[in-house]
Amino acid sequence: MGVNDVSIIGVGKDTYNDDLPGMVDGRILPWVEDSEADGYPVWTDYDAVQRSTYFFNRDGELVNSFNITPYLPDDPDDYSYLINYILDLRAENGPAIFRVPEDTLSIQGAIEWADDGDIILISPGTYRERIDFLDKNITVAALFFSEFDPLFIGETVLDGDTAGTVVTIADGQDQSAILLGLTIENGYAEQTGGGVLIDHADPTLDRNIIQNNHAGSCGGEGGGIAILNESYPYLFGNQIFNNNVTGMCDCICYFGGGIYVDSTSWPIVGGSLTLGNAFYNNYADFGMELFRQPPADTVNWVPLFAHHNQFEICPPDFPEDIFPKNGWDLENCHTLEIGSDPPAIPERNLLHQNYPNPFNPKTRFKVSLHNDTEVVLKVFDIQGRTVEVIFNGQLNSGSHYFHWNAKNHSTGLYFIHLWSAENEQTRKAIFVK
C-alpha cells in the first residue's frame, strides 16, 4: 500500500514536534500541536484533540476520525482491526483487496476477479493449487505482511502437488506484479520452471520460500525458478533450497537447480544486505544454485547483477554451483551456515493470537516457551466456565502449535488461557457458525 492510498492525519503530543521539520508531503501530515504553527492548519472544523486520528479519501474529504488512545500497537486484535480498516478504505475508491479464503476459497479465483493494482491477501494455511497471474499487474501476498504476528512467516503455503508449475507469471507484467511472502513447494515441470515460471515478464519476487520443486524429464531447466524470453524480474530476500533438475535420460542436460536464466533475460538477484537471497541444497548437472544460458557471442557479455546473496560456500564453486563463472556478478556474497543457529527462544512464555479469528469451527494458535515447563491450556466461556482442556503437561522450550475444534460448542466469545509457573496469558477467540 502506497502513501498516497489513504491519508492519515494525526494531532498528537507536543513532544513530537522537534522531529517534524520536512515531514509534510502532499496529503501526509505529521503530528502537530493543538494550536496553530507556521505552515500547519488547525483542525478546528474537526474538534481536534491530542491522539485524534483522521482518515481522508483521495479527494481530501473526511471519511472518519477517532481517538487512537485505546488501541494498543502490541495487541493483535487492535493491530489487525486498524490494518484491515485502512485496507477497506483503500478499496472504496481505489484498487480492491481480495482476501483468501474469506472472499473466495481459491487464490486463482481471486486473481480472475482482480484488476491491475489490486491486492490479494492470503491467510495462513496450505493451498493445493497452481496459480497464473494471467496478464495482470497485481500483488499476491501472504496476510502476515498486513498482520500483527510475524511468526506467520512461512505458514502460507502454495503446494503444487506435483501437478505442474506452481506460479506462472508470463504475460508482459512489470515490476508492480508482486509475489510476496509465500512458500512455493512441490511444483513439477517436465521441462522448465518447477516452482516459478517467469516468461516475458518483469515481476518482483519478494521474501518467498521456494523449496522442494522439480523440473526435468529428458533434460530440464529451473527447478526453483526459470526466467525466460526477455524477462527482467527483481528477486529480493527469497530462500531458494531443495529444488532439483533431474530426469530419466543419461545426459548432461539438467541445468539451474535453484534459478535458470536464458540468454535473453536480465534479472536482478539480490543487491544489498537486506535484499540478498539464500541458496542451498539445490541440484542440477551444472549451476546447481544459479545457471545462465550463454549467448552465441560472449565477447561483450555483461555479468548479471547478484550482489549480497548467501551460499553454503562463498564464493560458490564453479561450474557446479554457479554456471558460467563470467555470467554472474557475485560481489559481496555471504556464507550461509545451514542449521547452525538454534531455534529462537522468546524472553518469556507467550500465547499468540489464534488464527483465524473469528473462526468456524477450527482455529489454531502458537505457544512459545522460554524454558522447559509445565503448562495448562484451557478454553473458558464468557461465564468463566472451562469448556475444554487443550493440553496439560510438560513442554520443551521453543514453539508449539495447537488446534481447537469448537463444533460441539455454541457461537460466542471464548477465552484461550495459558498457565505456566512463570506467567499467565489469555487471548479472545470468537466462534461464529
ZAMARGU-4260 file (C-alpha; in steps of 0.2 Angstrom, whole numbers, plus 5000, padded with zeros to 4 digits):
<rodrens>
0) 5000/5000/5000 | 5007/5017/4995 | 5007/5033/5005 | 4995/5040/4993 | 4982/5027/4995
5) 4974/5033/5011 | 4979/5049/5020 | 4980/5048/5039 | 4982/5065/5049 | 4985/5064/5067
10) 4985/5078/5081 | 4997/5072/5094 | 5008/5076/5109 | 5019/5092/5108 | 5035/5082/5112
15) 5035/5075/5095 | 5037/5092/5086 | 5056/5093/5087 | 5056/5079/5075 | 5044/5086/5062
20) 5053/5098/5050 | 5052/5092/5032 | 5039/5079/5035 | 5024/5087/5027 | 5022/5079/5010
25) 5007/5082/5000 | 4992/5073/5008 | 5003/5066/5023 | 5004/5077/5038 | 5014/5074/5054
30) 5009/5075/5072 | 5005/5093/5075 | 5001/5104/5090 | 4984/5108/5096 | 4987/5127/5092
35) 4992/5134/5075 | 5010/5133/5070 | 5019/5140/5055 | 5013/5130/5039 | 5001/5119/5048
40) 4982/5121/5048 | 4972/5120/5064 | 4959/5106/5063 | 4945/5116/5072 | 4932/5110/5060
45) 4935/5093/5067 | 4937/5097/5085 | 4954/5090/5085 | 4962/5084/5102 | 4978/5075/5106
50) 4979/5057/5099 | 4965/5060/5087 | 4967/5051/5070 | 4959/5057/5054 | 4956/5047/5038
55) 4953/5056/5022 | 4949/5050/5004 | 4959/5054/4989 | 4948/5070/4986 | 4953/5077/5004
60) 4936/5073/5011 | 4935/5067/5029 | 4930/5049/5030 | 4931/5045/5048 | 4940/5050/5064
65) 4943/5043/5081 | 4954/5044/5097 | 4968/5031/5094 | 4972/5030/5113 | 4963/5014/5117
70) 4971/5005/5103 | 4987/4996/5108 | 5001/4993/5095 | 5005/4976/5103 | 4988/4969/5104
75) 4984/4958/5089 | 4966/4962/5088 | 4969/4981/5088 | 4983/4980/5075 | 4973/4969/5064
80) 4957/4980/5065 | 4967/4995/5061 | 4976/4987/5046 | 4961/4980/5039 | 4951/4996/5041
85) 4964/5005/5031 | 4964/4992/5018 | 4945/4993/5017 | 4946/5012/5015 | 4959/5010/5001
90) 4947/4998/4992 | 4932/5010/4992 | 4939/5022/4979 | 4955/5013/4973 | 4962/4996/4970
95) 4952/4982/4978 | 4958/4970/4991 | 4953/4952/4990 | 4955/4940/5005 | 4958/4921/5003
100) 4949/4911/5009 | 4937/4925/5016 | 4931/4932/5000 | 4935/4916/4989 | 4942/4899/4993
105) 4954/4899/4978 | 4969/4911/4975 | 4966/4909/4956 | 4948/4914/4958 | 4954/4930/4967
110) 4966/4933/4953 | 4952/4931/4940 | 4942/4944/4949 | 4957/4956/4951 | 4962/4971/4940
115) 4978/4979/4939 | 4984/4986/4955 | 4973/4975/4966 | 4980/4966/4981 | 4976/4948/4985
120) 4980/4944/5004 | 4981/4925/5008 | 4978/4919/5026 | 4990/4906/5033 | 4987/4889/5028
125) 4991/4876/5014 | 4983/4879/4997 | 4984/4865/4985 | 4983/4874/4969 | 4993/4882/4955
130) 4991/4900/4950 | 4994/4910/4934 | 4995/4929/4936 | 4986/4930/4918 | 4990/4947/4911
135) 4988/4957/4927 | 5000/4968/4937 | 4993/4963/4954 | 5000/4959/4972 | 4998/4941/4978
140) 5004/4941/4996 | 5004/4932/5012 | 4992/4940/5025 | 5007/4941/5038 | 5013/4957/5029
145) 4997/4966/5035 | 4995/4956/5051 | 5002/4958/5069 | 5011/4942/5071 | 5027/4940/5061
150) 5028/4921/5066 | 5015/4918/5052 | 5030/4919/5040 | 5032/4903/5031 | 5015/4897/5036
155) 5006/4902/5020 | 5010/4888/5008 | 5006/4886/4990 | 5008/4867/4986 | 5008/4862/4968
160) 5005/4844/4972 | 5017/4839/4958 | 5004/4843/4945 | 5013/4857/4936 | 5022/4874/4939
165) 5016/4882/4955 | 5016/4900/4950 | 5016/4906/4932 | 5020/4925/4928 | 5021/4925/4909
170) 5011/4939/4900 | 5021/4955/4900 | 5019/4960/4918 | 5031/4974/4925 | 5038/4976/4942
175) 5022/4980/4950 | 5017/4962/4948 | 5022/4956/4965 | 5023/4939/4973 | 5026/4942/4992
180) 5029/4931/5007 | 5023/4914/5001 | 5030/4896/5002 | 5031/4889/4985 | 5033/4870/4985
185) 5030/4853/4977 | 5030/4860/4959 | 5034/4849/4944 | 5038/4854/4926 | 5043/4841/4913
190) 5055/4854/4905 | 5056/4872/4913 | 5051/4880/4929 | 5045/4869/4943 | 5042/4882/4956
195) 5040/4898/4947 | 5040/4901/4928 | 5044/4919/4923 | 5041/4921/4904 | 5042/4938/4895
200) 5038/4947/4911 | 5047/4958/4924 | 5038/4954/4941 | 5045/4956/4959 | 5048/4941/4970
205) 5050/4947/4987 | 5054/4936/5003 | 5046/4920/4997 | 5052/4902/5002 | 5054/4892/4986
210) 5058/4874/4991 | 5056/4855/4985 | 5051/4859/4967 | 5057/4849/4952 | 5060/4852/4933
215) 5066/4839/4920 | 5061/4823/4912 | 5074/4820/4897 | 5083/4837/4900 | 5076/4852/4910
220) 5079/4869/4917 | 5075/4879/4933 | 5070/4868/4947 | 5065/4883/4958 | 5063/4897/4946
225) 5065/4898/4927 | 5067/4916/4919 | 5064/4916/4900 | 5061/4927/4885 | 5067/4944/4888
230) 5062/4945/4906 | 5069/4957/4919 | 5062/4952/4936 | 5068/4958/4953 | 5072/4944/4966
235) 5074/4950/4984 | 5075/4941/5000 | 5070/4924/4994 | 5075/4907/5002 | 5078/4895/4987
240) 5083/4877/4993 | 5080/4859/4990 | 5075/4861/4972 | 5081/4850/4958 | 5083/4847/4939
245) 5084/4828/4936 | 5077/4816/4924 | 5077/4798/4916 | 5090/4802/4902 | 5108/4798/4904
250) 5114/4815/4898 | 5122/4831/4905 | 5106/4841/4901 | 5099/4847/4918 | 5103/4865/4922
255) 5099/4878/4936 | 5093/4869/4951 | 5089/4885/4960 | 5087/4898/4946 | 5089/4896/4927
260) 5091/4911/4916 | 5090/4910/4897 | 5102/4921/4886 | 5089/4935/4883 | 5084/4939/4901
265) 5092/4951/4914 | 5085/4948/4932 | 5092/4957/4947 | 5095/4944/4960 | 5098/4952/4977
270) 5108/4969/4979 | 5111/4973/4997 | 5112/4965/5014 | 5093/4967/5016 | 5089/4961/4998
275) 5100/4946/4996 | 5093/4929/4993 | 5099/4912/5001 | 5103/4897/4990 | 5107/4880/4996
280) 5104/4861/4993 | 5098/4864/4975 | 5103/4851/4962 | 5107/4850/4943 | 5121/4844/4932
285) 5128/4862/4930 | 5123/4878/4940 | 5115/4869/4955 | 5111/4886/4963 | 5112/4898/4948
290) 5113/4894/4929 | 5114/4907/4915 | 5112/4901/4897 | 5127/4909/4887 | 5123/4918/4871
295) 5131/4914/4855 | 5143/4929/4857 | 5151/4931/4874 | 5164/4944/4870 | 5154/4959/4877
300) 5144/4949/4889 | 5139/4958/4905 | 5138/4948/4921 | 5121/4948/4929 | 5120/4958/4945
305) 5119/4946/4960 | 5126/4955/4975 | 5125/4950/4993 | 5117/4933/4991 | 5120/4919/5003
310) 5128/4902/4998 | 5134/4887/5008 | 5152/4892/5002 | 5157/4910/4997 | 5162/4912/4984
315) 5152/4897/4977 | 5160/4883/4967 | 5161/4885/4948 | 5154/4877/4937 | 5145/4865/4949
320) 5136/4878/4960 | 5136/4893/4948 | 5137/4892/4929 | 5146/4901/4920 | 5158/4910/4931
325) 5159/4925/4920 | 5140/4926/4918 | 5136/4932/4936 | 5142/4946/4946 | 5143/4939/4964
330) 5151/4953/4973 | 5149/4953/4992 | 5142/4936/4993 | 5140/4929/5011 | 5142/4911/5019
335) 5126/4904/5024 | 5128/4892/5039 | 5114/4880/5037 | 5107/4873/5053 | 5120/4881/5065
340) 5108/4893/5074 | 5097/4886/5087 | 5078/4890/5086 | 5074/4907/5093 | 5069/4906/5111
345) 5057/4920/5117 | 5062/4930/5133 | 5046/4925/5141 | 5032/4912/5138 | 5020/4918/5125
350) 5002/4913/5120 | 5000/4920/5102 | 4983/4925/5095 | 4973/4911/5087 | 4971/4911/5068
355) 4958/4913/5060 | 4948/4924/5072 | 4933/4924/5070 | 4933/4905/5066 | 4921/4891/5061
360) 4924/4878/5068 | 4943/4876/5069 | 4956/4888/5074 | 4975/4886/5079 | 4987/4895/5089
365) 5005/4895/5094 | 5013/4894/5111 | 5032/4900/5113 | 5041/4895/5129 | 5056/4902/5136
370) 5061/4886/5145 | 5055/4869/5148 | 5040/4870/5159 | 5023/4863/5164 | 5009/4872/5155
375) 4990/4871/5156 | 4980/4877/5141 | 4961/4879/5143 | 4947/4887/5135 | 4934/4896/5145
380) 4917/4903/5140 | 4911/4921/5144 | 4904/4914/5161 | 4921/4909/5166 | 4917/4890/5164
385) 4930/4878/5157 | 4924/4871/5141 | 4939/4862/5136 | 4957/4857/5142 | 4968/4858/5126
390) 4984/4852/5135 | 4990/4849/5152 | 5008/4843/5154 | 5027/4846/5151 | 5033/4856/5136
395) 5051/4859/5130 | 5057/4877/5126 | 5053/4883/5109 | 5037/4885/5098 | 5022/4873/5099
400) 5006/4873/5089 | 4989/4868/5095 | 4971/4867/5087 | 4954/4869/5094 | 4938/4862/5086
405) 4923/4871/5093 | 4910/4861/5083 | 4902/4855/5099 | 4900/4872/5107 | 4889/4887/5104
410) 4893/4903/5094 | 4901/4916/5105 | 4916/4923/5113 | 4929/4912/5121 | 4945/4914/5131
415) 4960/4903/5127 | 4971/4903/5143 | 4989/4898/5145 | 4996/4895/5163 | 5014/4892/5167
420) 5024/4894/5183 | 5032/4909/5175 | 5016/4919/5169 | 4998/4918/5163 | 4991/4924/5147
425) 4973/4925/5139 | 4968/4928/5121 | 4950/4931/5115 | 4943/4919/5102 | 4926/4922/5093
430) 4917/4906/5086 | 4904/4910/5073 | 4894/4897/5065
</rodrens>
